[in-house]
């Protein structure tokens, strides 16, 4: 199950410098796409499809968690031969030997996350021991669904880092709480109005930047996961939703001026015009071009 056992991958054609796509490794068009993310100490997100691939017995330095999208993966783990069918989650704890091969003739397709221990530590109370997971296969439809949504977000280049970090921490916290042995409870959310207010003030001032959760945590004195939960509890929205709200408001205000939609998108922090249009429509119910027409027609109307 290791993506690092092969030769270095050439750059992918879509132009993202941190995405890699190796050549097909067998006549049956096996493919792998991986994206290295500078989140929570470094996370590798992987999409792979295999048929005849057989991974030799190996260990990971990271936690390996993945969802089987189709087919089935078989591997020997903790002295037993296990099978992860479609819809289940496969898991490998750091340092635990395992192999991997198809358990069905059609092979398997999966989405994986390779997570350093430091990433899981951020979803735990300060000083808590890292979680221990015994099974190599997890049958948990709700967690698998959450994994799929988070993995898709992580593979979306234009998504804010704040959204990726917060959603990933939520996934890790749910995974630890539901399947970790002797996992410590997350600290309760109390009254943190000062930290929440400070977070919103920072986001309101720096909405055009790709603000990271650890920056907000350092400014408020809370851990990243505690801060994200506190903001959500006190305001009803997670930090990244507030960031998008401030960007949408700034874009709306600029629509009265002469700037192009593409320039406005970049100025307020969106990846491009299409990203602005999608988020703006979801927030205000119509695309920015239509909003601009309403505003400018109103200004030009004779008194």
C-alpha positions as CSV (number, residue, x, y, z in Angstrom):
1,X,0.0,0.0,0.0
2,X,3.0,2.3,-0.2
3,X,3.2,5.0,-2.9
4,X,6.9,5.5,-2.2
5,X,8.2,2.2,-3.4
6,X,8.3,3.2,-7.0
7,X,10.6,5.5,-9.0
8,X,10.2,9.3,-8.8
9,X,7.1,10.5,-10.6
10,X,7.2,13.0,-13.5
11,X,5.1,16.2,-13.1
12,X,1.4,15.9,-13.9
13,X,0.0,17.6,-17.0
14,X,-2.4,19.9,-15.2
15,X,0.5,22.1,-14.1
16,X,0.3,21.9,-10.3
17,X,4.0,21.7,-9.3
18,X,3.2,19.6,-6.2
19,X,1.1,17.0,-8.0
20,X,2.7,14.0,-9.5
21,X,1.4,11.3,-11.9
22,X,3.7,8.3,-12.7
23,X,3.6,6.4,-15.9
24,X,1.5,3.3,-16.1
25,X,3.3,0.5,-14.5
26,X,1.7,-2.5,-16.2
27,X,-0.1,-3.3,-19.4
28,X,-3.5,-3.0,-17.6
29,X,-3.1,0.8,-17.3
30,X,-2.6,1.0,-13.5
31,X,-2.5,4.6,-12.5
32,X,-1.5,6.7,-9.5
33,X,-1.9,10.4,-8.8
34,X,-0.5,11.9,-5.6
35,X,-0.5,15.4,-4.1
36,X,1.9,16.4,-1.3
37,X,0.1,18.9,1.0
38,X,1.9,21.2,3.5
39,X,-0.8,20.7,6.1
40,X,-0.4,19.5,9.7
41,X,3.2,18.6,9.3
42,X,2.9,17.2,5.7
43,X,0.2,15.0,4.3
44,X,0.2,12.9,1.1
45,X,-3.1,12.4,-0.7
46,X,-3.2,9.6,-3.2
47,X,-5.7,8.3,-5.8
48,X,-4.7,4.9,-7.3
49,X,-6.0,2.1,-9.4
50,X,-4.3,-1.3,-9.5
51,X,-5.0,-4.7,-11.0
52,X,-1.9,-6.8,-11.0
53,X,0.2,-4.7,-8.5
54,X,1.6,-6.6,-5.5
55,X,3.2,-4.6,-2.8
56,X,6.0,-6.3,-1.0
57,X,5.9,-6.5,2.8
58,X,6.8,-3.0,4.2
59,X,6.2,-0.5,7.0
60,X,5.2,3.1,7.0
61,X,6.5,6.0,9.1
62,X,3.0,7.5,8.8
63,X,-0.5,6.4,9.5
64,X,-2.0,5.2,6.2
65,X,-5.8,5.5,5.9
66,X,-7.7,5.0,2.8
67,X,-11.2,4.3,1.3
68,X,-11.7,1.5,-1.2
69,X,-13.6,3.0,-4.0
70,X,-14.1,-0.2,-6.1
71,X,-12.9,-3.8,-6.1
72,X,-11.2,-5.1,-3.0
73,X,-7.7,-4.9,-1.4
74,X,-6.2,-7.9,0.5
75,X,-3.2,-7.6,2.8
76,X,-1.6,-9.4,5.7
77,X,-1.8,-7.3,8.8
78,X,-1.0,-8.2,12.4
79,X,-0.7,-11.9,11.6
80,X,-4.0,-12.2,9.8
81,X,-5.0,-12.0,6.1
82,X,-7.7,-9.3,5.8
83,X,-9.8,-8.0,2.9
84,X,-11.0,-4.4,2.5
85,X,-14.0,-4.3,0.2
86,X,-15.5,-1.3,-1.6
87,X,-16.8,1.3,0.8
88,X,-14.6,0.2,3.7
89,X,-11.5,1.9,5.1
90,X,-8.0,0.3,5.1
91,X,-5.6,1.2,7.8
92,X,-1.9,0.7,8.5
93,X,-0.4,1.9,11.8
94,X,3.2,3.3,11.6
95,X,5.8,0.5,12.0
96,X,3.3,-2.4,11.5
97,X,4.5,-4.7,8.6
98,X,1.9,-5.3,5.8
99,X,1.8,-6.1,2.1
100,X,-1.0,-5.5,-0.4
101,X,-2.6,-7.0,-3.5
102,X,-5.9,-7.3,-5.3
103,X,-8.5,-9.6,-3.6
104,X,-10.7,-9.8,-6.7
105,X,-9.9,-10.3,-10.4
106,X,-10.8,-6.7,-11.4
107,X,-8.3,-5.2,-9.0
108,X,-9.0,-2.2,-6.7
109,X,-9.2,1.5,-6.7
110,X,-8.7,3.6,-3.6
111,X,-8.1,7.0,-2.2
112,X,-5.4,7.2,0.5
113,X,-4.0,9.7,3.1
114,X,-0.6,9.3,4.5
115,X,-0.5,11.2,7.8
116,X,2.5,11.9,10.0
117,X,2.0,11.3,13.7
118,X,2.3,15.0,14.3
119,X,-0.9,15.4,12.3
120,X,-2.9,13.1,14.6
121,X,-1.3,14.8,17.7
122,X,-3.0,18.1,16.6
123,X,-6.5,16.5,17.0
124,X,-5.6,15.4,20.6
125,X,-5.4,17.3,23.9
126,X,-1.9,18.7,24.6
127,X,0.5,16.0,25.8
128,X,-1.8,13.1,25.0
129,X,-0.4,9.8,23.7
130,X,-0.9,9.0,20.0
131,X,-3.8,6.7,19.3
132,X,-3.5,3.0,18.7
133,X,-5.6,1.3,16.0
134,X,-5.8,-2.5,16.0
135,X,-7.9,-3.5,12.9
136,X,-6.5,-3.2,9.4
137,X,-10.0,-2.8,8.0
138,X,-12.7,-0.4,9.3
139,X,-16.4,-0.9,8.3
140,X,-17.9,2.5,9.2
141,X,-20.1,4.0,6.5
142,X,-20.3,7.4,8.1
143,X,-16.6,7.7,8.6
144,X,-15.9,6.5,5.1
145,X,-18.3,9.1,3.7
146,X,-16.5,11.8,5.7
147,X,-13.2,10.6,4.5
148,X,-14.4,10.8,0.9
149,X,-15.5,14.4,1.3
150,X,-12.3,15.5,3.0
151,X,-10.1,13.7,0.5
152,X,-11.9,15.4,-2.4
153,X,-11.4,18.8,-0.7
154,X,-7.7,18.1,-0.2
155,X,-7.3,17.3,-3.9
156,X,-9.0,20.6,-4.8
157,X,-6.3,23.2,-5.5
158,X,-8.4,26.3,-5.1
159,X,-9.8,25.4,-1.7
160,X,-8.4,27.6,1.1
161,X,-5.8,26.0,3.4
162,X,-8.0,26.9,6.3
163,X,-10.8,24.8,5.0
164,X,-8.5,21.8,4.3
165,X,-6.9,22.0,7.8
166,X,-10.2,22.3,9.6
167,X,-11.9,19.5,7.7
168,X,-8.9,17.2,8.0
169,X,-8.7,17.7,11.8
170,X,-12.4,16.9,12.0
171,X,-11.8,13.7,10.2
172,X,-8.9,12.8,12.4
173,X,-10.8,13.6,15.6
174,X,-13.8,11.4,14.4
175,X,-11.5,8.5,13.4
176,X,-9.7,8.6,16.8
177,X,-12.9,8.9,18.8
178,X,-14.7,6.1,17.0
179,X,-11.8,3.6,16.5
180,X,-8.8,4.5,18.6
181,X,-7.9,2.3,21.6
182,X,-8.0,4.2,24.9
183,X,-8.3,7.5,23.1
184,X,-8.3,10.7,25.3
185,X,-11.4,12.9,25.0
186,X,-11.0,16.2,23.3
187,X,-11.0,19.1,25.7
188,X,-14.4,20.6,26.3
189,X,-15.4,23.8,24.6
190,X,-15.8,26.5,27.2
191,X,-16.2,30.3,27.0
192,X,-13.5,31.5,24.6
193,X,-15.1,34.8,23.3
194,X,-11.7,36.6,23.3
195,X,-10.1,33.9,21.1
196,X,-13.1,33.7,18.8
197,X,-13.3,37.5,18.4
198,X,-9.6,37.7,17.7
199,X,-9.9,35.0,15.1
200,X,-12.7,36.8,13.3
201,X,-10.8,40.1,13.4
202,X,-7.7,38.5,11.8
203,X,-9.8,36.9,9.1
204,X,-11.6,40.1,8.4
205,X,-8.3,41.9,8.0
206,X,-6.4,39.2,6.0
207,X,-9.3,37.6,4.0
208,X,-7.3,37.9,0.8
209,X,-4.5,35.7,2.1
210,X,-4.3,31.9,2.5
211,X,-4.5,32.1,6.3
212,X,-3.5,28.9,8.0
213,X,-5.1,27.5,11.1
214,X,-1.8,27.3,13.0
215,X,-1.4,31.0,12.6
216,X,-4.8,31.7,14.2
217,X,-4.0,29.2,16.9
218,X,-0.7,30.9,17.7
219,X,-2.3,34.3,17.9
220,X,-5.1,33.2,20.2
221,X,-3.1,30.7,22.5
222,X,-5.4,27.8,21.7
223,X,-4.5,24.6,19.9
224,X,-5.6,24.5,16.2
225,X,-8.3,21.9,16.7
226,X,-9.6,23.6,19.9
227,X,-9.8,26.9,18.2
228,X,-11.7,25.5,15.1
229,X,-14.2,23.9,17.4
230,X,-14.6,27.0,19.6
231,X,-15.2,29.2,16.5
232,X,-17.8,26.8,15.2
233,X,-19.5,26.4,18.5
234,X,-19.7,30.1,19.2
235,X,-20.6,31.4,15.7
236,X,-22.3,28.5,14.0
237,X,-19.7,28.5,11.2
238,X,-16.1,27.1,11.0
239,X,-13.2,29.5,10.5
240,X,-12.9,28.8,6.7
241,X,-16.6,29.7,6.2
242,X,-16.0,33.1,7.8
243,X,-13.0,33.5,5.5
244,X,-15.2,32.9,2.4
245,X,-17.8,35.2,3.8
246,X,-15.3,38.1,4.1
247,X,-14.1,37.4,0.5
248,X,-17.6,37.4,-0.9
249,X,-18.4,40.7,0.8
250,X,-15.2,42.3,-0.5
251,X,-16.0,41.0,-4.0
252,X,-19.6,42.4,-3.8
253,X,-18.3,45.8,-2.8
254,X,-15.9,45.9,-5.7
255,X,-18.5,45.0,-8.3
256,X,-19.7,48.7,-8.3
257,X,-16.3,49.6,-9.8
258,X,-14.7,49.0,-13.2
259,X,-12.4,46.1,-12.3
260,X,-12.8,42.9,-14.3
261,X,-14.3,39.9,-12.5
262,X,-11.0,38.0,-13.0
263,X,-9.1,40.9,-11.3
264,X,-11.6,41.1,-8.4
265,X,-11.4,37.3,-7.9
266,X,-7.6,37.5,-7.4
267,X,-7.7,40.7,-5.4
268,X,-10.0,39.2,-2.7
269,X,-8.3,35.8,-2.5
270,X,-10.1,33.5,-4.9
271,X,-8.1,31.2,-7.2
272,X,-9.8,32.5,-10.3
273,X,-13.0,33.9,-11.7
274,X,-14.8,30.6,-11.8
275,X,-14.0,30.0,-8.2
276,X,-15.4,33.4,-7.3
277,X,-18.5,32.8,-9.4
278,X,-19.2,29.4,-7.7
279,X,-18.8,30.7,-4.1
280,X,-20.5,34.0,-4.8
281,X,-23.6,32.3,-6.3
282,X,-23.8,30.0,-3.4
283,X,-23.7,32.9,-1.0
284,X,-25.9,35.5,-2.7
285,X,-28.0,33.5,-5.1
286,X,-26.8,34.9,-8.3
287,X,-23.4,35.2,-10.1
288,X,-21.2,38.3,-9.7
289,X,-21.8,39.4,-13.2
290,X,-25.6,39.6,-12.6
291,X,-25.0,41.3,-9.3
292,X,-22.8,43.9,-11.1
293,X,-25.5,44.6,-13.6
294,X,-28.1,45.2,-10.9
295,X,-25.7,47.6,-9.0
296,X,-24.5,49.5,-12.1
297,X,-28.0,49.8,-13.6
298,X,-29.2,51.3,-10.3
299,X,-26.4,53.8,-10.3
300,X,-27.1,54.9,-13.9
301,X,-30.9,55.2,-13.5
302,X,-32.0,58.8,-13.9
303,X,-33.5,60.6,-10.9
